[in-house]
């Protein structure tokens, strides 16, 4: 069994000491160095982290920002040492997390190819045979005789990645920042990931992209506040990560535009309030990730004077202000009752969750029966968020079937 393990992490912890004193000059640095009152604050970044990666696995490390992913990856790469516990690596490891380390900005792209290749263990003759392939992959043929300091950051990372993937190693550490550049180069990166999986190379992959994790990884861990919250199949890890994000967002006060509501209309009636729920009789809900669960919008209206059979409506807009859904009682041919002065009525919309992942605001309105005179229109009365596991780049994202005959 031991021969099957590529990486073994046992009860690893990492503590950083943060000095309270700040050195703004050489004099203050010397004084603080000899001072007996120097104090430090301990920051526990990782605590009791344990997991194993078998040879040939594509292993995902998932977690929110600040959960300790980068620190763990640097410890696997040997950049940091554990404060406690141990890490065992069985095989030659190449980290793709600090791309471009060793590049010299005063040298040309061509010279940096040979320099970086030497750091990866290639001799000049080997790099000469790989040079054309590296340049073609990086799509930088016209720029190779320019100094690296004139490259954009994206061009530098592309060149570094193109060199690094030629490294001869059994274990690879991949950070999601590798998907750089335009769509064509990103496709090359992910095609490379597919080849790694096909070749059964051992890979540790850090990413927030649920779709990429599900496509490439077999197993993984979920980090939260420096500890392993869950370990298991990547499907389970992605689901737990989604639940963690939803729980965090539910508990975090939103800073939506609802604090600066704009409204217009004659004022003969008003939108009193609006709320979003999972069911008609349930509690308020902000996060939706189930395709089979309707999004229920309840809006309360009040008349300031007599209003004969008004029309009620809502508009749902995405984060960019694009209208993605509109409904009103007039179009749907739903009969409404006359409102007397001071009278209130509540209208309920039950909407299938066809929305794509994103944040959406709801603007309710009330008008005369023909819809030509707006009595009240309240912008951004409330909001909801959709988090779906299946990736889509369109306005709608619904469960569907695909059959190949």
Buried (B, 14 or more C-beta within 10 A) or exposed (E): EEEEBBBBBBEBBBBEEEEEBEEEEEEEEEEBEEEEEEEEEEEBBBBEBEBBBBBBBBBBBBBBEEBBBBBBBBBBBEEBEBBEBEBEBBEEBBBBBBBBEBBEEEBBBBBBBBBBBBEBEBEEEBBEEBBEEBBEBBBBEEBBEBBBEEBEEEBBBBBBBBBBBBBEBBBBBBBBEBBBBEEEBEEBBBEBBEEBBEEEBBBBBBBBBBEBBBBBBBBBBBBBBBBBBBBEEBBBBBBBBBBBBBEEBEEEEBEBBBEEEEBEBBEBBBBBBBBBBBEEEEEEBBBBBEBEEBBBBBBBBBBBEEBEEBBBBBBBBBEEEEEBBEBBBBEEEEEBEEBEEEBEBEBEBEBEBBBBBBBBBBBBBBBBBEBEEBBBBBBBBBBBBBBBBBBEEEEEBBEEEEEEE
